[in-house]
Amino acid sequence: MRFPDMQLARMDDVAGCRLIFQDIDSLNRFRTNFHKARFHHKRKNVSNKYNYIESPKSTGYRGIHDVYSYDVNSESGKHLKGLLVEVQYRTAVQHAWATAVEVIGFITENQPKFEKGDDRYNQAMALASEILARAYEEEKGPFPEKSDIEVVQEFLAFDKELNLLNMLRGLNTASTEVSENRNSILIFHESNDLEVKTFRSATEALAALFELEKELPGTDIVLVKADTSEEVRFAFKNYFSDARDFIRLVEDGCQKLSGKKQIRAKRRTKRSSGRAKHTRR
């Protein structure tokens, strides 16, 4: 839909592999050695074509990509020969930011990953990237011309308007409150409160989801379901746990750049049970 003339065979990232490193030096050492590896897959790009650490995207995305053409000699795999595979290299800090962007796209109608939707989310996440780059990696992001204080103040202004960090913090709270019920619905109210409803059966949860979507057409509602309670917890973790890293890194980064400790507002979370029909704060 974004690229009407795009053909599937021409896409760089139909298949992909992501490698996450503790720091930029480790990333660069591995990538340099990987480029010397003796395999038949062919790297299609020059070394720095997709280096978004040296040249961050306007969205704030930072990382490095390589695109390889897959090679294979086996008869069974010959139909895959020439498939383009994208290898992504990120530091843990860059990954925390990228995951938070995915979460925002998942739980709101905005897509800061593509600079679509409410521009305040786009600006807030780009500024957050700048904070992380300076505070932890001695690099610059998409706003190299701004001072440290300007970056922090502008981010905090957007955070206050959007209640961004508290929204993400509420998701982390929800991840610790999953009961033995196997299905959970997250309701993100316009007041920025998060309500969690849990259900023992998928049938009950699905029926409730349809009703809630009718009752609350303008509200973000997400169903998380699995066969066991442990899998429900894993689903929460998979979607939301890295937002906790992002929150910590941004808050500490603001303190590092400004020299001032930031006040952390508490998040109110409501939880209710699909069977008991009760709500508690």
C-alpha positions in Angstrom: 0.0 0.0 0.0 2.9 2.4 0.7 4.7 1.4 -2.5 2.2 0.4 -5.1 4.9 -0.4 -7.7 6.9 -2.6 -5.3 7.3 -6.3 -6.3 7.7 -9.0 -3.6 10.9 -10.3 -5.3 12.5 -6.9 -5.1 12.0 -6.4 -1.4 15.2 -6.4 0.7 13.6 -7.7 3.9 11.1 -10.5 3.1 13.6 -12.6 5.0 15.8 -11.1 7.7 18.1 -11.7 10.7 18.7 -9.3 13.5 21.8 -9.2 15.7 21.9 -7.2 18.9 25.2 -6.1 20.5 26.1 -4.5 23.8 27.9 -1.5 22.2 28.8 0.0 18.8 32.4 -1.3 19.0 31.3 -4.9 19.3 28.8 -4.4 16.5 31.5 -3.0 14.1 34.0 -5.7 15.0 31.5 -8.5 14.2 30.3 -6.8 11.0 33.9 -6.3 9.7 34.7 -10.0 10.3 31.3 -11.1 8.9 32.1 -9.3 5.6 35.3 -11.4 5.4 33.4 -14.7 5.9 33.9 -17.4 3.2 30.4 -18.2 2.0 28.8 -17.8 -1.4 26.0 -15.4 -0.4 26.6 -12.0 -2.0 26.3 -8.7 -0.2 24.4 -6.4 -2.5 25.2 -3.0 -0.9 28.4 -1.1 -0.4 29.5 -1.0 3.2 28.0 2.3 4.4 24.9 2.5 2.2 22.5 1.5 5.1 24.6 2.8 8.0 21.9 4.6 10.0 24.3 5.0 13.0 26.5 7.4 11.0 23.5 8.9 9.2 20.4 8.4 11.4 17.0 8.4 9.7 14.7 11.4 10.4 12.5 9.1 12.4 15.3 8.5 14.8 16.0 5.0 13.6 19.6 4.0 14.2 21.3 0.7 13.2 23.1 -0.8 10.2 21.7 -3.0 7.5 23.3 -5.3 4.9 21.4 -7.0 2.1 22.6 -10.4 0.9 21.5 -12.5 -2.1 21.0 -16.0 -0.8 23.0 -18.7 -2.6 22.3 -22.5 -2.4 23.5 -25.5 -4.3 21.0 -28.1 -3.1 18.2 -29.3 -5.4 15.6 -28.8 -2.7 16.6 -25.2 -2.1 17.3 -24.0 -5.6 14.0 -22.2 -5.8 15.2 -19.9 -3.0 18.4 -18.9 -4.8 18.6 -15.2 -5.2 16.2 -14.4 -2.4 17.2 -11.2 -0.7 17.9 -11.4 3.0 18.4 -8.3 5.2 20.8 -8.5 8.1 20.2 -5.9 10.8 22.8 -4.9 13.3 21.7 -2.9 16.4 23.0 -2.2 19.9 20.8 -2.9 22.9 20.1 0.8 23.2 19.1 1.1 19.6 16.9 -2.0 19.9 15.1 -0.6 23.0 14.2 2.5 21.0 13.1 0.5 17.9 10.9 -1.8 20.0 9.2 1.1 21.7 8.4 2.5 18.3 6.8 -0.8 17.3 4.8 -0.9 20.6 3.5 2.7 19.9 2.4 1.6 16.4 0.8 -1.5 17.9 -1.3 0.2 20.6 -2.2 3.5 19.0 -3.3 4.7 15.5 0.1 6.4 15.0 3.1 5.0 13.1 6.2 6.9 14.1 8.2 4.2 12.4 6.9 5.6 9.1 6.3 9.2 10.3 2.6 8.7 9.9 -0.2 9.8 12.3 0.1 12.4 15.0 3.3 14.3 14.4 3.9 14.7 18.1 4.6 11.0 18.4 7.1 11.2 15.5 8.9 14.2 17.1 8.9 12.7 20.5 10.5 9.4 19.4 13.0 11.2 17.2 14.0 13.3 20.2 14.2 10.2 22.4 16.6 8.7 19.8 18.8 11.8 20.1 18.8 11.5 23.9 19.9 7.8 23.8 22.5 8.4 21.1 24.2 11.2 23.2 23.7 9.7 26.6 24.9 6.2 26.0 26.8 6.0 22.7 28.6 9.3 22.3 26.8 9.7 19.0 24.3 12.2 17.5 20.8 11.4 16.2 18.5 13.2 13.8 18.9 16.6 15.6 22.7 17.2 15.8 22.3 21.0 15.8 20.3 21.1 19.1 21.9 21.4 22.5 21.6 18.7 25.1 19.2 20.9 27.1 17.1 21.7 24.1 16.7 18.0 23.2 15.7 17.1 26.8 13.2 20.0 27.2 11.5 19.4 23.8 11.2 15.7 24.5 9.7 16.3 28.0 7.2 18.8 26.6 6.0 16.1 24.1 6.0 13.5 26.8 3.8 15.7 29.0 1.3 16.3 26.2 1.1 12.6 25.1 1.7 11.0 28.5 4.0 8.8 26.5 6.2 7.2 29.1 3.3 6.6 31.4 1.4 4.9 28.7 4.3 2.5 28.1 4.8 2.1 31.8 1.2 1.0 32.2 1.8 -1.8 29.7 4.7 -3.1 31.9 2.4 -2.9 34.9 -0.2 -5.0 33.0 2.5 -7.6 32.2 2.9 -8.3 35.9 -0.8 -8.6 36.6 -1.8 -11.5 34.3 -3.7 -14.0 36.3 -4.1 -17.7 35.7 -6.8 -16.8 33.2 -5.4 -17.5 29.7 -6.9 -14.6 27.7 -6.5 -10.9 28.4 -7.9 -7.8 26.8 -6.1 -4.4 27.1 -8.3 -1.3 26.9 -6.4 2.0 26.4 -9.0 4.6 27.5 -8.9 8.2 26.2 -8.1 9.2 29.8 -4.8 7.3 29.4 -5.9 4.7 31.9 -5.2 1.1 31.0 -7.8 -1.4 31.9 -7.1 -5.2 31.7 -9.9 -7.8 31.5 -9.0 -11.5 31.8 -11.0 -14.5 30.7 -10.7 -18.3 31.2 -11.7 -19.2 27.6 -10.9 -17.8 24.2 -14.5 -17.9 23.3 -15.5 -15.6 26.1 -12.6 -13.3 25.4 -13.4 -13.0 21.7 -17.1 -12.3 22.4 -16.1 -9.6 24.8 -13.6 -8.1 22.3 -16.4 -7.8 19.7 -18.7 -6.1 22.2 -16.0 -3.7 23.4 -15.1 -2.7 19.9 -18.8 -1.9 19.3 -19.2 0.0 22.6 -15.9 1.9 22.4 -15.3 2.5 18.6 -12.6 5.2 19.3 -10.6 3.2 21.9 -7.5 1.1 21.3 -8.4 -2.5 22.3 -5.9 -5.4 22.1 -6.6 -9.1 22.7 -3.7 -11.2 23.9 -4.4 -14.9 24.1 -2.5 -18.2 24.4 -3.1 -21.9 25.5 -1.5 -21.5 28.9 -1.0 -18.7 31.4 2.7 -18.9 30.9 2.2 -18.3 27.2 0.1 -15.2 28.0 2.9 -13.9 30.1 5.3 -14.6 27.3 3.1 -12.7 24.9 3.0 -9.7 27.1 6.8 -9.9 27.5 7.3 -10.3 23.8 5.3 -7.2 23.0 6.0 -4.9 25.9 9.0 -5.8 28.1 11.5 -3.9 26.0 9.5 -0.8 26.6 10.7 -1.0 30.2 14.3 -0.7 29.0 13.3 2.2 26.8 11.6 4.0 29.7 14.7 3.5 32.0 17.2 4.5 29.3 15.3 7.7 28.3 14.6 8.8 31.9 18.3 8.3 32.9 19.4 9.8 29.6 17.4 13.0 30.3 19.1 13.2 33.7 22.6 12.6 32.2 22.1 15.3 29.6 20.4 17.9 31.8 22.1 17.2 35.1 18.7 17.1 36.7 16.7 14.2 38.1 13.4 13.9 36.3 10.2 13.4 38.3 8.5 10.1 37.4 4.8 10.2 37.4 2.9 7.1 38.6 0.6 5.3 36.2 -2.9 4.2 37.2 -3.9 0.8 36.0 -7.3 -0.7 36.2 -7.8 -4.5 36.1 -11.0 -6.4 35.8 -12.0 -10.0 35.4 -14.2 -11.3 32.7 -15.9 -13.6 35.2 -16.0 -11.6 38.4 -17.0 -8.4 36.6 -15.1 -6.3 39.1 -12.6 -3.4 38.7 -9.8 -2.5 41.0 -7.3 0.3 41.0 
